[in-house]
């Protein structure tokens, strides 16, 4: 089927806010390109290091939406989400379907997070460093759902899970991945020693991607996925929520109720500068709250008070 494509120019500094707004209004995919790709002095960007996301100074940001999306309504929603950004330069066109997932995967390379966690394309050979008995290998085919490991918010959460595993804090535990996307965090937790995981997402496509990736990694029997209204009420010793700061604040009561007393919580999807508001919202129920930064994004972690 065809798609509605939105494209607009932006700077590297503006990119996180534009991307956040587009994802919030339902973009199926967001891609970035050099605004001066044809210039003779173009800066080439090759494979980035782990956790790095180098960008050009001036970009063209492209987002895909379902074909029946109304462009004017979409622009109104974007302006309502962030009216300080300039949406007047947005351009629309209809594009025919192609194998977006395969095209993306052709550019995706194995990545390492922490001491033992590896995210590897389903059709890629394992790097030599990953061929050890202690390596936790996640074979991923994220499709159009968010969560490949290349975004700093996902990287921050993977590093946190890897550190928990290093402290034996994941072994035989139950984990909640709230806003699971492709299921990358839930599957990584299972590969790192968790006994069972639950993924929750409001996008049915994300649940399909999570289930498919769980089957590919042979953990489907230990991972359940739910839409928010279908999620069984339960508490977990480990909860990770990689969503947006606004959602973390709005859903604080829900997330707090999911963390068992003494349990660990990690939250990301937080732009630098938003972490204080998130910490303030959770401070009454959590101790040892701290914020860690990767590029323009933050991760907030803490321990649920016991009484």
Secondary structure, DSSP 4 states (H G I P E B T S, - for coil): --EEEEEEEEEHHHHHHHHHHHHHTT-SEEEEEETTTTSTT-----PPPTT-----SEEEEEEEEETT--HHHHHHHHHHH-TTS--TT-EEEEE----HHHHHHTT---EEETTTEEEEETTSPPPGGG-STT-EEEEE--TTSS--S-SHHHHHHHHHHHHHHHTT-STT-EEEEES-TTSHHHHHHHHTT-SEEEEE-S-HHHHHHHHHHHHHTT-GGGEEEE-GGGPPP--EEEEEEES-HHHHHHTHHHHHHHEEEEEEEEEEEEETT-HHHHHHHHTTTEEEEEEEEETTEEEEEEEE---
